[in-house]
Amino acid sequence: MRCLEGGFVVWLTGLPAAGKTTIASMAAAGLRGRGLRAEVLDGDWVRSAINTDVGFSREDRRRHLLRAAWVARLLARNGVAVFAAFVSPYRDVRREVRKVVAEEVPFFEVYVKVSLAEAVRRDPKGLYRRALAGEVKNFTGVDDPYEEPEAPDLVLVNEGVSVEANVERLLEFLASRGVL
């Protein structure tokens, strides 16, 4: 594997169960298939491995995302393509994340868009069901807001479109921006 001359960060945001991690993993695998270094930072993994001390309050989510932004920046400045898959529900925090990363490496906000009904239908971890039953508090899309990006660099509608098509679209976007 070889490092890119300059790494970058793709920050995938969207509702839980939108497909962020799936797209990130497939895009990273595509780059690895080309012999490039690529990493996926997934919200669940970062919470269990690095941010074990944060919950789901607004401030805890902010702290979680800013720590992840610094990790992404460090990887990217060392020639790694970073695909960061985080719900990132608040616009102001996404702006802070962009500021941390873009100070040193290219940053692209990608909105993985699905309807709430589709996210609830997918519900791979059963979290929407539990949140709707009142068992999980501060759940994005149920009793905590998801603030859609106002001007993302790319929107991937991940409903009624194949994941493969969205991964291809993402990689074409990155090529058009000169980072691949």
Contacts in CASP RR format, 6 or more apart in sequence:
PFRMAT RR
TARGET T0000
AUTHOR 0000-0000-0000
METHOD contacts of the structure
MODEL  1
MRCLEGGFVVWLTGLPAAGKTTIASMAAAGLRGRGLRAEVLDGDWVRSAI
NTDVGFSREDRRRHLLRAAWVARLLARNGVAVFAAFVSPYRDVRREVRKV
VAEEVPFFEVYVKVSLAEAVRRDPKGLYRRALAGEVKNFTGVDDPYEEPE
APDLVLVNEGVSVEANVERLLEFLASRGVL
1 32 0 8 1.000
1 35 0 8 1.000
1 36 0 8 1.000
1 37 0 8 1.000
2 35 0 8 1.000
2 36 0 8 1.000
2 37 0 8 1.000
3 36 0 8 1.000
3 37 0 8 1.000
3 78 0 8 1.000
3 79 0 8 1.000
3 80 0 8 1.000
4 36 0 8 1.000
4 37 0 8 1.000
4 79 0 8 1.000
4 80 0 8 1.000
4 81 0 8 1.000
4 179 0 8 1.000
4 180 0 8 1.000
5 79 0 8 1.000
6 76 0 8 1.000
6 77 0 8 1.000
6 79 0 8 1.000
6 105 0 8 1.000
6 179 0 8 1.000
7 75 0 8 1.000
7 76 0 8 1.000
7 77 0 8 1.000
7 78 0 8 1.000
7 79 0 8 1.000
7 80 0 8 1.000
7 81 0 8 1.000
7 82 0 8 1.000
7 105 0 8 1.000
7 106 0 8 1.000
7 179 0 8 1.000
8 76 0 8 1.000
8 81 0 8 1.000
8 82 0 8 1.000
8 105 0 8 1.000
8 106 0 8 1.000
8 107 0 8 1.000
8 108 0 8 1.000
8 174 0 8 1.000
8 179 0 8 1.000
9 69 0 8 1.000
9 72 0 8 1.000
9 73 0 8 1.000
9 76 0 8 1.000
9 82 0 8 1.000
9 84 0 8 1.000
9 101 0 8 1.000
9 105 0 8 1.000
9 106 0 8 1.000
9 107 0 8 1.000
9 108 0 8 1.000
10 24 0 8 1.000
10 27 0 8 1.000
10 81 0 8 1.000
10 82 0 8 1.000
10 83 0 8 1.000
10 84 0 8 1.000
10 108 0 8 1.000
10 110 0 8 1.000
10 170 0 8 1.000
10 174 0 8 1.000
11 72 0 8 1.000
11 84 0 8 1.000
11 86 0 8 1.000
11 88 0 8 1.000
11 94 0 8 1.000
11 97 0 8 1.000
11 98 0 8 1.000
11 101 0 8 1.000
11 107 0 8 1.000
11 108 0 8 1.000
11 109 0 8 1.000
11 110 0 8 1.000
12 20 0 8 1.000
12 21 0 8 1.000
12 23 0 8 1.000
12 24 0 8 1.000
12 83 0 8 1.000
12 84 0 8 1.000
12 85 0 8 1.000
12 86 0 8 1.000
12 110 0 8 1.000
12 112 0 8 1.000
13 20 0 8 1.000
13 86 0 8 1.000
13 87 0 8 1.000
13 88 0 8 1.000
13 94 0 8 1.000
13 109 0 8 1.000
13 110 0 8 1.000
13 111 0 8 1.000
13 112 0 8 1.000
13 149 0 8 1.000
13 152 0 8 1.000
14 20 0 8 1.000
14 87 0 8 1.000
14 88 0 8 1.000
14 89 0 8 1.000
14 111 0 8 1.000
14 112 0 8 1.000
14 113 0 8 1.000
14 114 0 8 1.000
14 146 0 8 1.000
15 87 0 8 1.000
15 114 0 8 1.000
15 116 0 8 1.000
15 119 0 8 1.000
15 140 0 8 1.000
15 141 0 8 1.000
15 146 0 8 1.000
16 87 0 8 1.000
16 119 0 8 1.000
16 125 0 8 1.000
16 127 0 8 1.000
16 128 0 8 1.000
16 139 0 8 1.000
16 140 0 8 1.000
16 141 0 8 1.000
17 114 0 8 1.000
17 118 0 8 1.000
17 119 0 8 1.000
17 120 0 8 1.000
17 122 0 8 1.000
17 123 0 8 1.000
17 124 0 8 1.000
17 125 0 8 1.000
17 127 0 8 1.000
17 128 0 8 1.000
18 112 0 8 1.000
18 113 0 8 1.000
18 114 0 8 1.000
18 119 0 8 1.000
18 158 0 8 1.000
19 85 0 8 1.000
19 112 0 8 1.000
19 114 0 8 1.000
19 158 0 8 1.000
19 163 0 8 1.000
20 85 0 8 1.000
20 86 0 8 1.000
20 87 0 8 1.000
20 112 0 8 1.000
21 40 0 8 1.000
21 42 0 8 1.000
21 43 0 8 1.000
21 44 0 8 1.000
21 85 0 8 1.000
22 163 0 8 1.000
23 83 0 8 1.000
23 85 0 8 1.000
23 112 0 8 1.000
23 156 0 8 1.000
23 158 0 8 1.000
23 163 0 8 1.000
23 166 0 8 1.000
23 167 0 8 1.000
23 170 0 8 1.000
24 40 0 8 1.000
24 42 0 8 1.000
24 83 0 8 1.000
24 84 0 8 1.000
24 85 0 8 1.000
25 40 0 8 1.000
25 83 0 8 1.000
26 163 0 8 1.000
26 164 0 8 1.000
26 167 0 8 1.000
27 38 0 8 1.000
27 83 0 8 1.000
27 167 0 8 1.000
27 170 0 8 1.000
27 171 0 8 1.000
28 38 0 8 1.000
28 39 0 8 1.000
28 40 0 8 1.000
28 81 0 8 1.000
28 83 0 8 1.000
29 38 0 8 1.000
30 38 0 8 1.000
30 167 0 8 1.000
30 171 0 8 1.000
31 37 0 8 1.000
31 38 0 8 1.000
31 81 0 8 1.000
31 171 0 8 1.000
31 180 0 8 1.000
32 38 0 8 1.000
36 81 0 8 1.000
37 79 0 8 1.000
37 80 0 8 1.000
37 81 0 8 1.000
38 80 0 8 1.000
38 81 0 8 1.000
38 82 0 8 1.000
38 83 0 8 1.000
39 75 0 8 1.000
39 80 0 8 1.000
39 81 0 8 1.000
39 82 0 8 1.000
39 83 0 8 1.000
40 82 0 8 1.000
40 83 0 8 1.000
40 84 0 8 1.000
40 85 0 8 1.000
41 68 0 8 1.000
41 71 0 8 1.000
41 72 0 8 1.000
41 82 0 8 1.000
41 83 0 8 1.000
41 84 0 8 1.000
41 85 0 8 1.000
41 86 0 8 1.000
42 85 0 8 1.000
42 86 0 8 1.000
43 64 0 8 1.000
43 68 0 8 1.000
43 85 0 8 1.000
43 86 0 8 1.000
43 87 0 8 1.000
46 64 0 8 1.000
46 67 0 8 1.000
46 68 0 8 1.000
46 71 0 8 1.000
46 86 0 8 1.000
47 54 0 8 1.000
47 64 0 8 1.000
50 67 0 8 1.000
50 68 0 8 1.000
50 71 0 8 1.000
51 63 0 8 1.000
51 64 0 8 1.000
51 67 0 8 1.000
51 68 0 8 1.000
54 60 0 8 1.000
54 61 0 8 1.000
54 63 0 8 1.000
54 64 0 8 1.000
55 61 0 8 1.000
55 64 0 8 1.000
56 137 0 8 1.000
56 138 0 8 1.000
56 139 0 8 1.000
56 144 0 8 1.000
57 138 0 8 1.000
58 90 0 8 1.000
61 89 0 8 1.000
61 90 0 8 1.000
61 93 0 8 1.000
62 90 0 8 1.000
62 93 0 8 1.000
62 96 0 8 1.000
64 86 0 8 1.000
65 86 0 8 1.000
65 88 0 8 1.000
65 93 0 8 1.000
65 94 0 8 1.000
65 96 0 8 1.000
65 97 0 8 1.000
66 93 0 8 1.000
66 96 0 8 1.000
66 97 0 8 1.000
66 100 0 8 1.000
68 84 0 8 1.000
68 86 0 8 1.000
68 97 0 8 1.000
69 84 0 8 1.000
69 96 0 8 1.000
69 97 0 8 1.000
69 100 0 8 1.000
69 101 0 8 1.000
70 100 0 8 1.000
72 82 0 8 1.000
72 84 0 8 1.000
72 101 0 8 1.000
73 100 0 8 1.000
73 101 0 8 1.000
73 103 0 8 1.000
73 104 0 8 1.000
73 105 0 8 1.000
75 82 0 8 1.000
76 82 0 8 1.000
76 101 0 8 1.000
76 104 0 8 1.000
76 105 0 8 1.000
76 106 0 8 1.000
77 104 0 8 1.000
77 105 0 8 1.000
81 179 0 8 1.000
81 180 0 8 1.000
87 140 0 8 1.000
87 146 0 8 1.000
88 94 0 8 1.000
88 97 0 8 1.000
89 140 0 8 1.000
89 141 0 8 1.000
89 144 0 8 1.000
89 145 0 8 1.000
89 146 0 8 1.000
89 147 0 8 1.000
90 145 0 8 1.000
90 147 0 8 1.000
91 147 0 8 1.000
91 149 0 8 1.000
91 150 0 8 1.000
94 109 0 8 1.000
94 149 0 8 1.000
97 107 0 8 1.000
98 107 0 8 1.000
98 109 0 8 1.000
101 107 0 8 1.000
106 177 0 8 1.000
106 179 0 8 1.000
108 153 0 8 1.000
108 154 0 8 1.000
108 173 0 8 1.000
108 174 0 8 1.000
108 177 0 8 1.000
109 149 0 8 1.000
109 152 0 8 1.000
109 153 0 8 1.000
109 154 0 8 1.000
110 152 0 8 1.000
110 153 0 8 1.000
110 154 0 8 1.000
110 155 0 8 1.000
110 156 0 8 1.000
110 170 0 8 1.000
111 148 0 8 1.000
111 149 0 8 1.000
111 152 0 8 1.000
111 154 0 8 1.000
111 155 0 8 1.000
111 156 0 8 1.000
112 156 0 8 1.000
112 158 0 8 1.000
112 166 0 8 1.000
113 148 0 8 1.000
113 155 0 8 1.000
113 156 0 8 1.000
113 157 0 8 1.000
113 158 0 8 1.000
113 159 0 8 1.000
114 122 0 8 1.000
114 157 0 8 1.000
114 158 0 8 1.000
114 159 0 8 1.000
115 159 0 8 1.000
116 141 0 8 1.000
118 159 0 8 1.000
119 128 0 8 1.000
119 141 0 8 1.000
120 128 0 8 1.000
120 132 0 8 1.000
123 129 0 8 1.000
127 136 0 8 1.000
127 139 0 8 1.000
128 139 0 8 1.000
128 142 0 8 1.000
130 136 0 8 1.000
130 139 0 8 1.000
131 137 0 8 1.000
131 139 0 8 1.000
131 142 0 8 1.000
131 143 0 8 1.000
132 142 0 8 1.000
136 142 0 8 1.000
137 143 0 8 1.000
138 144 0 8 1.000
140 146 0 8 1.000
149 155 0 8 1.000
153 173 0 8 1.000
154 169 0 8 1.000
154 170 0 8 1.000
154 173 0 8 1.000
156 166 0 8 1.000
156 169 0 8 1.000
156 170 0 8 1.000
157 166 0 8 1.000
158 166 0 8 1.000
171 180 0 8 1.000
174 180 0 8 1.000
END
